[in-house]
Each structure stands twice: as structure tokens, then as C-alpha cells.
């Protein structure tokens, strides 16, 4: 499991400018990782860098290192998103205009080539070819020269070097032929057409990459720009950025909730589907929580702000999606290694091609054209885009479905799971247990049993404890004072009440302490899928309490879906065997273990891993922390806005186990696209470079192929937008 940067290792998010291919990203990453204690991850597709650095290192030093390598960098945060969006839009418009001009200047060459197919040669005089090709080469193509210079100055080579070198060779050769009036063919059309086609590829790539990162934009657009607040008894509309914690705000029917808050007054339902993936609106009454970006439906709500700015659940989700999109999957390592050495290897092949054709064939022109074709067809961009674009689209689609993926490694591993360990309470069941039976023994009354039990449980957040307290409150039972409280993990509680020792816990714990209980009643209750706890005080057993937690309606279907995916569900619970067996039977789970302590669950996970299984763990993110930490991938179900966002590898905002199946399906779909992209990128270069070296491709076809390679990889990744989650909420 990936660990986030700790306070001892500060983290910096940078927006990187000037990258033109994966070799650029590899170069920047190499430069940054040379800095003492720095660990950098540069994402070409996202045009960003995530840098963990030691205390004492200044962020300016990291930015200067990037600039020294020939690229631009600036801090990336919520405040810079709008500016970056404008810059990307302006860059796209600028590139598009340059392409239009280049296409207009190149069009006569294209017409000439069509004429040549019908036997018409030399339609354009040499001076006109020179006049058309020169601005394309040095004005439109200036970006390639600048990029190549920056790369070479930084001690590396990138795609710009290949394009600049290849087109310059064709252009300069043609100029020499023209100036010396040599009886040879010129290749002005090759240099101009290659630059135009490469520029077309860049324009299409920029557009496709913008679509790949659209998930974050759609999330950010959920939050309204203004909010209606109550100031001095009057309603005032203010900018959302100015809203502070504890401010009172009003949400009218049809309005989006501006920030996270708690309902003070009102009764409504809120559509949280865009945030959580839940298909049904969520009822909101006094005390309910509301989240920024969700849509209020029919009622007026008056709320108090509990999370504003970067503290909202929506902001946390955006950060999580950005983290996932900026991280690297293990499958990308080979592509990174190849991208780092790709350009020097291609230049060496081009030199060998030139020398081979010239020395063996004796034809300088043919040697030069074939070498140019090698330089032009080679493209590390497809390799660099293959994995991150699929990760960007996959993690974005997950966020829209309420599946929040912490990093690319988790997204990759989820699709490889062989076993899914699940907790019972709150995962297979609804997590809202209720007391069903109270049986007093030894002359005690039901009120006494509840009074002692609720007193011992009143400080606990566990669902079973809260059920006992709620039941006691419904019956107006007075709770006694507690001192010397002591919790025995996985067993129960002991404390002092009224000067005497009180105890509560599992029947096994009662027997360990020497208390006598009505075993027949306990067995009957447990076989009815009820959890039984005992209550004792002053050396005698007072009685037992039975608590039932209903199975989630969608759990059996989710278990069937997991089995269909080839993932074996295993239920691990601290509950007794009889109750566990009843729940497992109802859910369709065939493998289960009961009466487990938290450390026992973690031990099960590690043992299964040693046997070669890839283990996922689905729990509440708190009580099952040891097992969640030990698992290859941890899933937190339904705790999205709280601790689970920070703790789990994958947080499932929907309150059902089917989301785990959805996450596995999404992972497999994303991995399929990554493999397809990598295969295409490797196959393209493995086929294209030899064809060019052996003289079977001219530079113009090579340029078109290079341009289309990157576009096809990104377009293939965009097909992930067709993925849809299983609709498990049918009610």
C-alpha cells in the first residue's frame, strides 16, 4: 500500500511546461531525483510533477532544477486551476492557428504530389517551393528547434531533436540542390509536410488529453460560485470562497449545496449521485450532513458550515483524483526505462541507416531520405501516453461512480485480486443494528441489564454499542457513572460502577470470567443471526442482550458478481460462529471465520499473501485497520467523507459491496486499455523504425504515422468513458 507524504517529507505539486514527449518527462524526473533526498514522479499526460522532498530543501531550488533542465515549472494548487485551464486553452488555440497556417502553406505541396500520381511533375517552381517551405520550417517549426535546444542544453534528447534534425536535413539538402542547380530531386515538400503532420498530431493530442482530464473539471463544476448566508438576521449572497466555518447558509430548492455543513432546520432530499454514485436522493433533516456540490431538491434547508474551501468532501475527492491521475502504475516502469533511452538509440539507428545506404548503395540522396524517415517515424510519445492517459480516464470514471482511487498502483492491483476479505458489520450488513431481545437472569430486571450495559457502551462508536445506548434511551433508562474503564480488544469491557466491577462482552468472555449464562437462549439467538452480549455487575451475571443487523439487500448479488469475476469472498468477523454462519449462509459466502480479534484478521491476510494470493480487504477503515493495512488493496465502504478517504487505497462512496465489484471491473477495463496501448506503442516503433531503415517508408508517410500514433493511444484510452458501474440500487 502506498503511503502519503508525512510531515517529515513535505510534498510539492508542480505544473510543468515545455514537455513535448515522454523523454522530456523522463529527463525532468531524472534531474529532480538527483537532488538530495528528493523523490519525484513526473506525469507527461497530466503535465505535472509530484515531488517529495526533505525538510530544509527550498521549493524554489526544485523549480530552478526543472528550469535548468530546460523546462518551466510553477506551484500547482486549487488557486491556480483556473489560470492553468486558461493557459491550456490559449496554448491549444495558438497551436491550432499555427497548424492552420502550416496546412495552408503545405497544401500546394500536397496538390503537387497528387499531380505527380497522374504524371504531372514540377508543378511548383523551386523558388516557390522554397518560399512555402521556409516559414513552415523556421517559423511554424520554431517550437521544435527551441525544444531541441532546451533538451540538448540539459544533456538529453527528446522528440523535438528527432523532428528538428530530420526536417532540417531534408530542407538543407533541398536548399543546396536549388542553390547549386544540381540535377537532383528536392525534398521541400517532405520537410514542410512532416512538420505540419506532427503539429496536427500535437493539436489532436492536446484536445484528447483535455478530454482525458475532464473528470476533475466536472467535479469542480459541481460547487456553486455563490452562497446565501445569514448575516445579522438578513440573507446575503456572497462568494463561496468567502464563506467561513460556522457561517449559517441557506440552500433553496433546486440549488447546489455550497460547502459541507450540518442541517439546522428544514426537511428535504438531496441528490448526491454526482458525488457518491447513489441513484436515490438522500433524506436530509435536522442533524444530517450535507456536502458541497450536491443538489437540493424540494425543501428549504438552513445549515451551519462545517467544512469550507479545501476542507470539503468535494475538495478531498478532487485531491484524491488528482493524486491517482498523477501517480504511476507499476506496469509503466518498462515504458519509462525505454523512453529514457529512446531518442539516443533512434539517432544511432538513423546514423547507421545513413552510413549503410551511402557506403553500400553509394546514393547520398537515398541514404539521407531513409535516415530522415527513421528520425521522423520514431516517437516516444505513444509510450509515454499509453499508461497515464488510461489511468487519468479510469480514475476519473471511478470518481463519477463514487469509486475514489488513491493511486495508480491500487487501480492496477485491484484488477488482479484473487480473494476479497470482508468484515461483517457495516460491510455485508447495513451497519445499523438494533436490540431485539433483553433477557434478565438471576433476579435482575431488564432495566438493570440495560442501565449497566448502556453505561459501559456510552463512550463507544461501535455500531453494536450505539444500538444498546439507543435502546436504553428509548426506554428512558438512567445511565450509571463509570470509572476505571478497561477495554479488552475483541472480547469486551470491564469497568467500575457504583464501587463494584461491571463487565460486558461476548459469551466466551463471560465464561472466561466465570459467569454462568442461559446457554440454550444464547444458542437459539445466535442461530437466528443475532449477536449476543452478556452483562454482569458485582460478581453476578445480570442477563444477555441480543442485537440484529440486517443483511444489505444488495449483498447476495454483490457476492455472486465477485464470484463471477473469479474473486473469492471470505468473511472475517469477531462475532460468534453461529451468527457468522447464519449471515454467511444468507449472503452466499462459503468461506468465513468467526471470533477473530483485529490482529487475527491481519494474520489471515498475511498468511494468504504468503500462499500467493492477492488480497483485498473491505471494511470500515477504522476497526479493521490492521487487516486493511496488510492487504494488497484496501476498500473503505460508505465512509467516504470521513477517515476512509485518507486511510484506504480505494474509498467507495456508495454504501454497498457491489461497488467493490465495480472497482475490480474498472481496474480490469483500465488495465486492458493500458496493455492495448503499450502493445500498440511497442509494435508501432518495432515495425516502423525497421521499415524506415530499409527504405520502405518515405518521410511524409513516416510523419503521418508518428502523428497518428500518439492520437490513437489517447483515443483508445478515451474509450474507457464507455465504462459504466453496475446499478445496484434498484429501490
C-alpha positions in Angstrom: 0.0 0.0 0.0 1.2 3.4 -0.9 1.9 5.8 1.9 1.4 9.5 1.5 4.0 12.1 2.3 4.4 12.6 6.0 5.1 15.9 7.8 8.8 14.8 7.7 8.7 14.6 3.9 6.9 17.7 2.5 5.2 17.3 -0.9 5.2 19.7 -3.8 2.8 19.6 -6.8 4.2 21.4 -9.8 2.7 22.2 -13.2 5.3 21.5 -15.9 5.5 23.4 -19.2 7.6 22.7 -22.2 7.3 18.9 -22.3 6.8 17.6 -25.8 7.2 13.8 -25.2 7.8 11.1 -22.7 11.6 11.6 -23.0 11.1 15.1 -21.5 9.2 13.7 -18.5 12.0 11.1 -18.0 14.6 13.8 -18.2 12.9 16.0 -15.6 12.3 13.1 -13.3 16.0 12.1 -13.5 17.1 15.7 -12.8 14.9 16.0 -9.8 15.7 12.6 -8.3 19.4 13.6 -8.3 18.7 16.2 -5.7 19.5 15.0 -2.2 16.5 13.2 -0.6 14.1 14.1 -3.4 11.7 11.6 -4.8 9.9 12.9 -8.0 7.2 11.5 -10.2 6.6 13.3 -13.5 3.5 12.7 -15.5 3.7 13.6 -19.1 0.0 13.2 -19.8 -1.0 15.4 -16.8 1.8 17.8 -17.4 2.6 17.7 -13.7 5.2 16.6 -11.2 4.8 15.3 -7.7 7.9 15.9 -5.6 8.5 14.6 -2.1 11.5 16.4 -0.5 13.3 16.6 2.8 12.9 19.3 5.4 15.4 22.1 4.7 15.1 21.9 0.9 13.5 25.0 -0.6 10.8 24.7 -3.2 12.5 27.3 -5.3 15.5 25.0 -5.6 13.3 22.3 -7.0 11.7 24.7 -9.5 15.1 26.0 -10.5 16.3 22.5 -11.2 13.4 22.0 -13.6 14.1 25.3 -15.3 17.8 24.4 -15.6 16.8 21.3 -17.4 15.1 23.5 -20.0 11.5 23.4 -18.9 9.1 25.6 -16.9 7.5 24.9 -13.5 5.2 26.6 -11.1 3.4 25.6 -8.0 0.1 23.8 -8.6 -2.8 24.3 -6.2 -6.5 25.0 -6.1 -5.9 28.7 -6.7 -4.0 28.1 -9.9 -6.6 25.7 -11.5 -8.4 28.5 -13.4 -5.2 30.0 -14.6 -3.9 26.7 -15.8 -7.2 26.0 -17.6 -6.9 29.3 -19.4 -3.3 28.7 -20.3 -4.1 25.3 -21.7 -7.0 26.8 -23.7 -4.7 29.6 -25.0 -2.0 27.0 -25.9 -4.4 24.9 -27.8 -5.7 27.9 -29.7 -2.2 29.0 -30.5 -1.2 25.6 -31.7 -4.4 25.3 -33.8 -3.7 28.6 -35.5 -0.2 27.6 -36.3 -1.4 24.3 -37.7 -3.9 26.1 -40.0 -1.2 28.4 -41.3 1.2 25.4 -41.8 -1.6 23.5 -43.6 -2.2 26.4 -45.9 1.4 26.7 -46.8 1.8 22.9 -47.3 -1.4 22.5 -49.4 0.3 23.4 -52.7 2.9 20.6 -52.0 0.0 18.2 -51.4 -1.6 19.2 -54.7 1.8 18.7 -56.5 2.1 15.2 -55.1 -1.4 14.4 -56.3 -0.4 15.7 -59.7 2.6 13.5 -59.7 0.4 10.5 -59.4 -1.2 11.5 -62.8 2.2 12.1 -64.5 2.4 15.9 -63.9 5.8 16.8 -62.5 7.4 20.0 -61.3 4.1 21.9 -61.0 5.7 24.2 -58.5 8.9 26.1 -59.4 11.8 25.7 -57.0 11.7 29.3 -55.8 8.0 28.9 -54.8 8.7 25.6 -53.0 11.5 27.4 -51.1 9.2 30.3 -50.3 6.5 27.9 -49.0 8.7 25.6 -47.0 10.9 28.2 -45.3 8.3 29.7 -43.0 7.0 26.3 -42.2 10.5 25.1 -41.3 11.7 28.1 -39.2 8.5 29.9 -38.1 6.0 27.2 -37.6 8.7 24.7 -36.8 10.4 27.0 -34.3 8.9 25.2 -31.4 10.9 22.0 -32.4 14.2 23.9 -32.5 13.5 25.6 -29.2 12.5 22.3 -27.6 15.5 20.6 -29.1 17.9 23.3 -27.8 16.5 23.2 -24.3 16.7 19.4 -24.2 20.3 19.3 -25.6 21.4 22.1 -23.2 20.0 20.0 -20.4 22.1 17.0 -21.5 19.2 15.0 -23.0 17.4 14.4 -26.3 13.7 14.3 -27.0 11.2 14.1 -29.8 11.9 17.7 -30.8 15.5 16.7 -31.5 14.3 14.0 -33.9 11.9 16.3 -35.8 14.3 19.2 -35.9 17.2 17.0 -37.1 15.1 15.1 -39.7 13.3 18.0 -41.3 16.4 20.2 -41.3 18.3 17.5 -43.2 15.6 17.4 -45.9 15.3 21.2 -46.0 19.0 22.0 -46.2 19.7 19.3 -48.7 16.9 20.8 -50.9 18.4 24.3 -50.5 21.9 23.1 -51.6 20.3 21.4 -54.7 18.5 24.5 -55.6 21.4 26.9 -55.0 23.9 24.8 -56.9 21.4 23.9 -59.7 22.1 20.2 -59.2 20.1 17.8 -61.3 18.6 16.2 -58.2 15.1 16.0 -56.7 14.4 18.4 -53.8 12.5 17.5 -50.6 11.0 20.8 -49.6 7.6 19.0 -49.5 8.9 16.4 -47.1 10.2 18.9 -44.5 7.0 21.0 -44.7 4.6 18.1 -44.7 6.3 16.3 -41.8 6.2 19.5 -39.6 2.5 20.1 -40.5 1.6 16.5 -39.7 3.5 16.4 -36.4 1.8 19.7 -35.5 -1.6 18.2 -36.4 -0.8 15.3 -34.1 0.0 17.6 -31.3 -3.2 19.6 -31.7 -5.3 16.4 -31.7 -3.3 15.0 -28.7 -3.9 18.2 -26.7 -7.6 18.0 -27.4 -7.7 14.3 -26.5 -5.7 14.9 -23.3 -8.1 17.6 -22.2 -10.9 15.1 -22.6 -9.0 12.6 -20.5 -8.7 15.1 -17.6 -12.3 16.2 -17.9 -13.3 14.3 -14.7 -11.7 16.8 -12.4 -13.3 19.7 -14.3 -16.7 18.1 -14.0 -16.2 17.6 -10.2 -15.0 21.2 -9.8 -18.1 22.5 -11.6 -20.4 20.8 -9.0 -19.7 23.5 -6.5 -21.6 26.8 -7.0 -19.8 30.1 -7.1 -22.0 31.9 -4.7 -23.8 31.1 -1.4 -26.7 32.6 0.5 -25.7 33.3 4.1 -27.4 34.7 7.1 -25.7 37.9 8.4 -27.2 40.0 11.2 -30.6 38.3 10.6 -30.6 39.1 6.8 -29.9 36.9 3.9 -26.9 38.0 1.9 -25.4 36.4 -1.3 -21.6 36.1 -1.1 -18.8 34.4 -3.0 -18.3 30.8 -1.8 -14.6 31.5 -1.2 -15.6 34.0 1.5 -17.8 31.5 3.4 -16.3 30.6 6.8 -16.8 27.7 9.2 -19.8 28.1 11.5 -21.5 30.5 9.0 -25.2 29.9 8.6 -26.2 29.3 5.0 -29.4 28.7 3.2 -30.0 26.1 0.4 -33.1 26.8 -1.6 -34.9 24.0 -3.6 -33.0 23.4 -6.9 -29.8 25.0 -5.6 -26.5 23.2 -5.1 -25.0 23.0 -1.6 -22.1 25.5 -1.5 -20.0 23.9 1.3 -20.1 20.9 3.7 -22.5 21.5 6.6 -25.0 20.2 9.1 -28.7 20.8 8.8 -30.1 23.1 11.5 -33.6 23.4 10.2 -35.6 22.1 7.3 -36.7 18.8 5.6 -35.6 17.9 2.1 -34.0 15.3 -0.1 -30.6 15.9 -1.7 -29.3 14.3 -4.9 -25.8 13.1 -4.1 -25.4 10.9 -7.2 -22.7 13.0 -8.8 -20.6 12.9 -5.6 -21.3 9.3 -4.4 -22.8 7.4 -7.2 -26.0 6.7 -5.2 -29.0 6.7 -7.6 -31.6 7.6 -4.9 -31.8 11.0 -3.2 -30.7 11.1 0.4 -33.2 12.4 3.0 -32.0 15.4 5.0 -33.4 16.5 8.3 -32.1 18.3 11.4 -28.6 16.9 12.3 -28.0 15.4 8.8 -24.8 16.2 7.0 -24.8 17.9 3.5 -21.9 18.1 1.1 -20.6 20.7 -1.3 -21.8 20.2 -4.9 -24.8 18.1 -4.1 -28.2 19.2 -5.4 -31.1 20.1 -3.0 -34.4 19.1 -4.3 -37.8 20.1 -2.9 -37.3 21.6 0.6 -35.5 24.7 2.1 -32.5 23.8 4.3 -30.8 26.1 6.8 -27.3 24.7 7.6 -24.2 25.6 9.5 -20.9 25.3 7.6 -18.6 22.6 8.9 -16.1 22.3 6.0 -15.2 25.1 3.6 -12.5 25.6 0.9 -10.1 22.7 0.8 -11.8 21.1 3.8 -14.9 20.0 1.9 -15.5 16.4 0.9 -15.6 17.5 -2.7 -12.2 19.1 -2.4 -10.9 15.9 -0.8 -12.3 13.9 -3.7 -10.7 16.2 -6.3 -7.3 15.9 -4.5 -7.7 12.1 -4.5 -8.5 12.0 -8.2 -5.5 14.3 -8.9 -3.3 12.1 -6.8 -4.4 9.0 -8.7 -4.0 10.7 -12.1 -0.6 12.0 -11.2 0.7 8.7 -9.9 2.4 5.9 -11.8 1.3 2.3 -12.1 3.9 -0.4 -11.8 3.1 -1.5 -15.4 4.5 1.8 -16.6 8.1 1.1 -15.5 9.2 -0.6 -18.7 7.9 2.2 -20.8 9.7 4.7 -18.6 13.0 2.9 -19.0 12.6 2.7 -22.8 11.5 6.4 -23.1 14.6 7.5 -21.2 17.0 5.9 -23.8 14.7 6.0 -26.8 15.9 9.2 -28.6 19.7 8.4 -28.4 19.0 4.9 -29.7 16.9 6.2 -32.6 19.6 8.8 -33.6 22.2 6.0 -33.6 19.9 3.9 -35.8 19.4 6.9 -38.2 23.2 7.4 -38.4 23.7 3.7 -39.1 20.9 3.8 -41.7 22.5 6.8 -43.4 26.0 5.3 -43.4 24.7 1.9 -44.6 22.8 3.2 -47.5 25.5 5.6 -48.5 28.5 3.3 -48.2 26.8 0.2 -49.6 24.4 1.7 -52.1 26.5 4.8 -52.9 23.4 7.0 -53.1 23.7 10.0 -50.8 20.1 11.1 -51.5 18.5 7.8 -50.7 20.7 7.5 -47.6 19.6 10.9 -46.4 15.9 10.3 -47.0 15.9 6.9 -45.3 17.7 8.4 -42.3 15.2 11.2 -42.2 12.3 8.7 -42.3 13.9 6.8 -39.3 14.1 10.1 -37.3 10.6 11.1 -38.1 8.7 7.8 -37.6 10.3 7.2 -34.2 8.1 8.6 -31.4 8.4 8.1 -27.7 5.1 10.0 -27.1 3.0 6.9 -27.6 5.0 5.0 -25.0 4.7 7.9 -22.6 1.0 8.4 -23.0 0.0 4.7 -23.0 -0.4 4.3 -19.3 -1.1 7.8 -17.8 -3.9 8.6 -20.2 -5.7 5.3 -19.3 -5.1 6.0 -15.6 -6.5 9.5 -15.9 -9.7 8.4 -17.7 -10.1 5.3 -15.5 -9.7 7.2 -12.2 -12.0 9.9 -13.5 -14.7 7.5 -14.4 -14.3 5.9 -11.0 -14.8 9.2 -9.2 -18.0 9.8 -11.2 -19.3 6.4 -10.0 -18.3 7.1 -6.3 -15.1 5.0 -6.5 -12.2 7.1 -5.2 -8.9 5.6 -6.2 -5.9 6.8 -4.2 -3.2 5.9 -6.6 -2.4 4.1 -9.9 -0.9 1.1 -8.1 -4.1 0.4 -6.3 -6.1 0.8 -9.6 -3.7 -1.8 -11.2 -3.7 -4.2 -8.3 -7.5 -4.2 -7.8 -8.0 -6.0 -11.1 -5.6 -8.8 -10.0 -7.4 -9.7 -6.8 -7.9 -13.4 -6.1 -9.5 -13.0 -2.6 -11.6 -10.3 -1.0 -11.7 -10.3 2.8 -14.9 -8.6 4.1 -15.9 -7.5 7.5 -19.5 -8.4 8.6 -20.9 -5.4 10.4 -21.3 -2.4 8.0 -20.0 -4.3 5.0 -22.2 -7.3 4.4 -24.8 -5.9 6.8 -26.3 -2.5 7.0 -24.3 -1.5 10.0 -27.4 -0.2 11.8 -28.0 -2.9 14.3 -31.0 -2.8 16.8 -31.5 -4.5 20.1 -34.1 -7.3 19.6 -34.1 -9.2 22.9 -33.1 -8.4 26.5 -33.2 -11.5 28.8 -32.6 -10.9 32.5 -31.3 -13.7 34.8 -30.7 -14.2 38.5 -33.5 -12.0 39.6 -32.2 -8.9 37.8 -34.7 -6.7 35.8 -34.5 -5.7 32.2 -33.9 -2.1 33.3 -30.9 -3.1 35.4 -29.4 -5.0 32.4 -29.9 -2.0 30.1 -28.6 0.5 32.7 -25.3 -1.3 33.2 -24.9 -2.2 29.5 -25.6 1.3 28.2 -23.3 2.8 30.9 -20.4 0.7 29.7 -21.1 1.3 26.0 -21.9 5.0 26.1 -18.4 6.1 25.0 -18.0 3.7 22.1 -18.6 4.4 18.4 -19.1 0.8 17.5 -22.5 0.1 15.9 -23.4 -2.6 18.4 -22.6 -0.3 21.3 -24.6 2.6 19.8 -27.6 0.2 19.4 -27.5 -0.7 23.1 -27.3 3.0 24.1 -30.1 4.0 21.7 -32.3 1.2 23.0 -31.7 2.3 26.6 -32.5 5.9 25.7 -35.8 4.9 24.0 -36.8 3.3 27.4 -35.6 6.3 29.4 -33.1 4.2 31.4 -30.9 6.2 33.7 -27.2 5.5 33.0 -24.8 5.0 35.9 -21.4 6.6 36.3 -18.4 4.7 35.1 -14.8 4.7 36.3 -11.7 2.5 35.8 -12.8 1.7 32.3 -10.8 -1.0 30.5 -11.4 -2.4 27.0 -10.2 -5.9 26.1 -9.8 -5.9 22.3 -12.1 -8.4 20.6 -13.6 -9.6 23.9 -15.4 -7.0 25.9 -15.3 -4.3 28.6 -14.7 -4.1 32.3 -15.2 -1.0 34.5 -16.2 0.1 37.9 -19.9 1.1 38.5 -21.1 2.0 42.0 -17.9 0.7 43.5 -18.3 -2.8 42.0 -16.8 -4.3 38.9 -19.1 -4.5 35.8 -18.4 -6.4 32.7 -19.9 -6.7 29.2 -18.8 -8.7 26.1 -19.1 -12.0 24.3 -20.4 -15.2 25.9 -16.9 -16.6 25.6 -15.6 -13.7 27.6 -18.3 -14.3 30.2 -17.2 -17.9 30.6 -13.6 -16.9 30.8 -14.6 -14.6 33.7 -16.5 -17.4 35.3 -20.1 -16.2 34.8 -23.0 -18.6 34.2 -25.3 -17.7 31.3 -28.5 -19.3 29.7 -26.7 -21.3 27.0 -29.9 -22.5 25.4 -31.2 -19.0 24.8 -27.8 -17.8 23.5 -27.7 -20.7 21.0 -31.2 -20.0 19.7 -30.5 -16.3 19.3 -27.2 -16.9 17.5 -28.8 -19.3 15.1 -31.2 -16.5 14.3 -28.2 -14.4 13.1 -28.3 -12.3 16.2 -25.2 -11.1 18.1 -25.4 -11.8 21.9 -23.6 -9.9 24.6 -23.6 -10.6 28.4 -23.9 -8.1 31.2 -22.6 -8.6 34.7 -22.2 -6.5 37.8 -20.9 -7.0 41.3 -19.9 -10.6 40.7 -23.1 -11.9 39.1 -24.5 -12.2 35.6 -27.4 -9.8 35.1 -28.5 -11.1 31.7 -27.9 -11.1 27.9 -28.8 -8.7 25.1 -29.4 -9.8 21.5 -28.7 -7.4 18.6 -29.6 -8.0 15.0 -28.1 -6.3 12.0 -29.9 -6.8 8.7 -28.0 -8.0 5.6 -27.8 -5.3 3.0 -30.3 -6.1 0.2 -27.7 -6.0 -2.5 -25.1 -8.2 -0.7 -26.1 -11.6 -2.2 -26.0 -10.1 -5.7 -22.6 -8.5 -5.0 -21.2 -11.8 -3.7 -22.4 -13.5 -6.9 -20.8 -10.8 -9.0 -17.5 -11.2 -7.2 -17.6 -15.0 -7.7 -18.3 -14.4 -11.4 -15.2 -12.2 -11.6 -13.1 -15.0 -10.1 -12.7 -13.3 -6.7 -13.3 -15.5 -3.6 -15.1 -13.6 -0.8 -14.0 -14.5 2.7 -15.9 -13.1 5.7 -13.8 -12.5 8.8 -15.7 -11.3 11.9 -15.3 -11.0 15.6 -18.8 -12.3 16.1 -19.6 -15.8 17.3 -19.6 -18.8 14.9 -23.4 -19.3 15.0 -24.2 -15.7 14.0 -21.4 -15.6 11.5 -22.7 -18.9 9.9 -26.2 -17.5 9.6 -25.1 -14.3 7.9 -22.6 -16.1 5.6 -25.4 -18.5 4.5 -27.8 -15.7 3.8 -25.2 -13.7 1.9 -23.9 -16.6 -0.1 -20.4 -16.6 1.4 -18.9 -20.1 1.6 -15.6 -19.2 3.4 -15.7 -17.5 6.8 -14.1 -17.3 10.1 -15.6 -16.0 13.4 -14.5 -15.0 16.9 -11.4 -13.2 15.4 -9.5 -10.4 17.1 -8.3 -7.5 14.8 -4.8 -9.0 14.8 -6.2 -12.3 13.8 -7.7 -10.7 10.7 -4.4 -9.2 9.8 -2.7 -12.6 10.3 -5.2 -14.2 7.9 -4.3 -11.6 5.3 -0.5 -12.1 5.6 -0.8 -15.9 5.6 -2.9 -15.8 2.4 -0.4 -13.5 0.8 2.4 -15.9 1.6 0.4 -18.6 -0.2 0.5 -16.4 -3.4 -3.0 -14.9 -3.1 -3.6 -11.2 -3.9 -5.8 -10.0 -1.1 -8.3 -7.1 -1.0 -9.9 -6.1 2.3 -13.2 -4.3 2.6 -14.1 -2.8 5.9 -15.0 0.4 7.7 -11.5 1.9 7.7 -11.2 2.1 11.5 -11.9 -1.2 13.4 -10.2 -3.3 10.7 -7.1 -1.1 10.4 -4.5 -3.9 10.9 -6.1 -6.0 8.1 -6.7 -3.0 5.9 -3.0 -2.1 6.2 -1.8 -5.6 5.5 -4.0 -6.1 2.4 -2.7 -5.5 -1.1 -5.7 -3.2 -1.8 -7.9 -1.8 1.0 -11.5 -0.8 0.3 -13.4 1.5 2.7 -17.2 1.2 2.2 -19.5 4.1 2.8 -17.1 6.2 4.9 -16.3 8.5 2.0 -16.4 11.9 3.6 -14.5 10.9 6.8 -11.4 9.0 7.8 -11.6 6.4 5.0 -10.6 8.9 2.3 -7.3 9.3 4.0 -6.9 5.6 5.1 -8.0 3.4 2.2 -6.5 2.7 -1.2 -10.0 2.8 -2.7 -12.9 4.6 -1.0 -16.4 3.6 -2.1 -18.8 6.4 -1.5 -21.8 4.1 -2.2 -23.0 2.1 0.8 -22.9 -1.3 -0.9 -20.5 -4.2 -1.6 -21.3 -4.0 -5.3 -19.0 -1.0 -5.5 -16.1 -3.4 -4.8 -17.1 -5.4 -7.8 -17.4 -2.2 -9.8 -13.9 -1.2 -8.7 -12.5 -4.5 -9.8 -14.2 -4.3 -13.2 -13.0 -0.7 -13.7 -9.4 -1.8 -12.8 -9.6 -4.6 -15.3 -11.0 -2.4 -18.0 -8.2 0.2 -17.4 -5.5 -2.5 -17.4 -6.9 -3.8 -20.7 -6.6 -0.3 -22.2 -3.0 0.1 -20.8 -1.9 -3.2 -22.3 -3.5 -2.4 -25.7 -1.8 1.0 -25.7 1.6 -0.4 -24.7 1.3 -3.2 -27.3 0.4 -0.6 -30.0 3.2 1.7 -29.0 5.8 -1.0 -28.9 4.5 -2.6 -32.1 4.4 0.8 -33.9 8.1 1.5 -33.2 9.2 -2.1 -33.6 7.6 -2.2 -37.1 8.0 1.4 -38.2 11.7 2.0 -37.5 13.0 -1.1 -39.4 10.7 -0.3 -42.3 12.1 3.2 -42.5 15.7 2.0 -42.1 15.2 -0.4 -45.0 13.8 2.3 -47.3 10.2 1.2 -47.3 8.7 4.4 -45.9 9.1 8.0 -47.2 9.4 10.8 -44.6 5.9 12.1 -45.2 4.2 8.8 -44.5 6.5 8.4 -41.5 5.5 11.9 -40.2 1.8 11.0 -40.6 2.3 7.7 -38.8 4.1 9.4 -35.9 1.4 12.0 -35.5 -1.3 9.3 -35.5 0.5 7.0 -33.1 0.0 9.4 -30.1 -3.5 10.3 -31.1 -4.6 6.7 -31.4 -3.2 5.8 -27.9 -5.1 8.7 -26.3 -8.2 8.0 -28.3 -8.1 4.3 -27.2 -7.8 5.4 -23.6 -10.8 7.6 -24.1 -12.9 4.6 -24.9 -12.9 3.9 -21.2 -15.6 6.6 -21.0 -18.0 3.9 -22.1 -17.5 2.0 -18.8 -20.5 2.0 -16.6 -20.9 0.7 -13.0 -23.4 -2.0 -12.2 -26.6 -0.3 -11.0 -27.1 -2.0 -7.7 -29.6 0.5 -6.2 -32.9 -0.6 -7.7 -35.2 0.6 -5.0 
